[in-house]
Amino acid sequence: MVLEHHLSQQCLSRNDYQYGSCQAYFENYRRCKKFWGRITAQRRRAGITPYLPTPEERPPYLLEYAKEL
């Protein structure tokens, strides 16, 4: 999610803060934030810590995310 945030900020900077030019970046950020928020909530309910998967645990989640697109 940090990468998506950074990319959207870079887009704004490149396009003189014309939000319409960066809608794809914003949509990607929103999807990413929603996805990881859902994963975090599931892990919290299941009592799994840390709530956000470690980088080593993320590949299966990322495959799930790719299927949603």
TIPA-568542 format. One line per 8 residues: number of its first residue (from 1); their letters; for each residue x, y negated, z negated of N, C-alpha, C. Coordinates in nm, 3 decimals, padded with zeros to 5 digits, always signed. Example, Ala and Ser with C-alpha at 12.3 -4.5 7.8 and 13.67 -1.06 7.14 Angstrom:
1> as> +01.319/+00.569/-00.780/+01.230/+00.450/-00.780/+01.320/+00.330/-00.780 | +01.285/+00.225/-00.708/+01.367/+00.106/-00.714/+01.290/-00.003/-00.787 $
END
This chain:
1> mvlehhls> +00.082/+00.118/+00.000/+00.000/+00.000/+00.000/+00.088/-00.125/+00.000 | +00.204/-00.117/-00.058/+00.294/-00.231/-00.061/+00.338/-00.265/+00.081 | +00.366/-00.162/+00.160/+00.407/-00.185/+00.299/+00.296/-00.255/+00.378 | +00.173/-00.209/+00.362/+00.061/-00.269/+00.434/+00.041/-00.415/+00.395 | +00.057/-00.443/+00.267/+00.047/-00.583/+00.220/+00.156/-00.668/+00.284 | +00.276/-00.616/+00.283/+00.390/-00.688/+00.340/+00.368/-00.714/+00.490 | +00.321/-00.613/+00.562/+00.297/-00.629/+00.706/+00.190/-00.734/+00.734 | +00.085/-00.736/+00.654/-00.020/-00.836/+00.676/+00.032/-00.977/+00.647 $
9> qqclsrnd> +00.117/-00.990/+00.546/+00.175/-01.121/+00.515/+00.270/-01.167/+00.625 | +00.347/-01.073/+00.680/+00.436/-01.106/+00.790/+00.356/-01.152/+00.912 | +00.247/-01.084/+00.940/+00.162/-01.120/+01.052/+00.111/-01.263/+01.036 | +00.064/-01.295/+00.918/+00.015/-01.431/+00.893/+00.125/-01.534/+00.915 | +00.243/-01.504/+00.867/+00.355/-01.595/+00.882/+00.389/-01.615/+01.030 | +00.391/-01.506/+01.106/+00.423/-01.514/+01.249/+00.318/-01.591/+01.328 | +00.193/-01.584/+01.284/+00.082/-01.643/+01.359/+00.028/-01.771/+01.296 | +00.112/-01.842/+01.223/+00.074/-01.969/+01.162/-00.056/-01.960/+01.081 $
17> yqygscqa> -00.071/-01.850/+01.009/-00.183/-01.827/+00.918/-00.320/-01.832/+00.988 | -00.322/-01.785/+01.113/-00.448/-01.768/+01.185/-00.500/-01.628/+01.152 | -00.595/-01.622/+01.060/-00.642/-01.494/+01.009/-00.700/-01.403/+01.118 | -00.760/-01.462/+01.218/-00.818/-01.383/+01.325/-00.716/-01.302/+01.402 | -00.593/-01.349/+01.404/-00.487/-01.279/+01.476/-00.437/-01.156/+01.400 | -00.473/-01.145/+01.275/-00.418/-01.038/+01.190/-00.525/-00.942/+01.138 | -00.640/-00.941/+01.197/-00.750/-00.858/+01.146/-00.713/-00.710/+01.140 | -00.638/-00.660/+01.237/-00.600/-00.518/+01.235/-00.514/-00.488/+01.113 $
25> yfenyrrc> -00.425/-00.578/+01.077/-00.341/-00.558/+00.959/-00.424/-00.561/+00.831 | -00.520/-00.653/+00.825/-00.606/-00.661/+00.707/-00.692/-00.536/+00.693 | -00.745/-00.488/+00.804/-00.828/-00.368/+00.800/-00.746/-00.248/+00.755 | -00.623/-00.235/+00.804/-00.536/-00.127/+00.762/-00.507/-00.135/+00.613 | -00.482/-00.256/+00.562/-00.457/-00.274/+00.420/-00.579/-00.233/+00.338 | -00.698/-00.276/+00.381/-00.820/-00.240/+00.308/-00.843/-00.090/+00.306 | -00.823/-00.024/+00.419/-00.839/+00.122/+00.424/-00.740/+00.190/+00.332 | -00.615/+00.146/+00.336/-00.511/+00.205/+00.252/-00.544/+00.187/+00.104 $
33> kkfwgrit> -00.581/+00.066/+00.068/-00.614/+00.036/-00.072/-00.733/+00.121/-00.120 | -00.834/+00.133/-00.035/-00.951/+00.213/-00.070/-00.913/+00.360/-00.086 | -00.833/+00.412/+00.007/-00.791/+00.552/+00.002/-00.714/+00.582/-00.126 | -00.609/+00.504/-00.154/-00.529/+00.531/-00.273/-00.607/+00.503/-00.401 | -00.700/+00.412/-00.398/-00.787/+00.389/-00.513/-00.872/+00.512/-00.543 | -00.922/+00.575/-00.436/-01.002/+00.696/-00.452/-00.916/+00.811/-00.507 | -00.794/+00.825/-00.456/-00.703/+00.929/-00.505/-00.670/+00.905/-00.652 | -00.643/+00.781/-00.687/-00.611/+00.747/-00.825/-00.728/+00.780/-00.918 $
41> aqrrragi> -00.850/+00.746/-00.876/-00.968/+00.775/-00.958/-00.988/+00.926/-00.975 | -00.967/+01.003/-00.868/-00.982/+01.148/-00.877/-00.880/+01.206/-00.975 | -00.757/+01.160/-00.966/-00.654/+01.211/-01.056/-00.680/+01.168/-01.199 | -00.731/+01.049/-01.220/-00.764/+01.002/-01.354/-00.874/+01.089/-01.415 | -00.979/+01.115/-01.336/-01.090/+01.199/-01.385/-01.042/+01.340/-01.418 | -00.947/+01.391/-01.339/-00.895/+01.526/-01.360/-00.789/+01.531/-01.471 | -00.751/+01.415/-01.523/-00.651/+01.410/-01.630/-00.509/+01.430/-01.580 | -00.485/+01.405/-01.452/-00.353/+01.422/-01.394/-00.277/+01.290/-01.405 $
49> tpylptpe> -00.157/+01.296/-01.462/-00.073/+01.177/-01.468/+00.056/+01.204/-01.395 | +00.117/+01.108/-01.336/+00.069/+00.972/-01.319/-00.052/+00.968/-01.225 | -00.133/+00.867/-01.242/-00.256/+00.857/-01.163/-00.228/+00.842/-01.014 | -00.126/+00.768/-00.981/-00.085/+00.754/-00.843/+00.023/+00.859/-00.816 | +00.005/+00.942/-00.714/+00.103/+01.049/-00.689/+00.243/+00.993/-00.666 | +00.341/+01.069/-00.708/+00.480/+01.030/-00.684/+00.509/+01.043/-00.534 | +00.613/+00.978/-00.485/+00.644/+00.989/-00.342/+00.660/+01.134/-00.295 | +00.710/+01.221/-00.380/+00.727/+01.362/-00.342/+00.592/+01.432/-00.327 $
57> erppylle> +00.491/+01.388/-00.400/+00.358/+01.450/-00.396/+00.268/+01.394/-00.286 | +00.310/+01.289/-00.219/+00.221/+01.218/-00.128/+00.197/+01.282/+00.009 | +00.288/+01.360/+00.067/+00.263/+01.411/+00.203/+00.127/+01.480/+00.223 | +00.080/+01.566/+00.132/-00.053/+01.625/+00.156/-00.164/+01.520/+00.156 | -00.150/+01.420/+00.072/-00.249/+01.313/+00.067/-00.248/+01.232/+00.197 | -00.128/+01.210/+00.249/-00.116/+01.133/+00.373/-00.175/+01.210/+00.492 | -00.164/+01.343/+00.490/-00.229/+01.423/+00.593/-00.380/+01.410/+00.584 | -00.432/+01.408/+00.462/-00.575/+01.388/+00.440/-00.618/+01.251/+00.493 $
65> yakel> -00.537/+01.150/+00.468/-00.566/+01.014/+00.514/-00.569/+01.010/+00.667 | -00.474/+01.078/+00.731/-00.467/+01.080/+00.877/-00.592/+01.144/+00.937 | -00.648/+01.244/+00.869/-00.769/+01.310/+00.918/-00.888/+01.216/+00.913 | -00.889/+01.124/+00.817/-01.000/+01.029/+00.804/-01.002/+00.926/+00.916 | -00.888/+00.899/+00.974/-00.881/+00.798/+01.080/-00.938/+00.857/+01.203 $
END
